[in-house]
């Protein structure tokens, strides 16, 4: 699962969503939009098993990352550049429903940058 996403917008889900994802999953998505734009992620649903499964979001060329786990509300996230990298991993034991988010490319001039 995962892949290189270059369309201006798309909906992305964890494997098998809305059913539970499997154990021992590694998914990676690289989102790239035109230079000069930013990426806005909006989560419709987020439920990841809290003891070993994690979605980590990397903001562009920065090594900084934000890990998300458990059943939490994830607010909209806006990148600081035209690239985002997301990595989802599940361990060998419990699973949950997973997640669904959409992303959109937006002009950097009109984007409100939120730190993640």
ABEGO torsion letter per residue (X at the ends): XEEBBABABBBBBBBGOABBBBBGBBBBBBBBBBBGBBBBBBBABBBBBABGBBBBBBBEABABBBBBBEBBBBBBBBBABABBBBBBBBBABBBBAEBBBBBBBBBAAABBBBBX
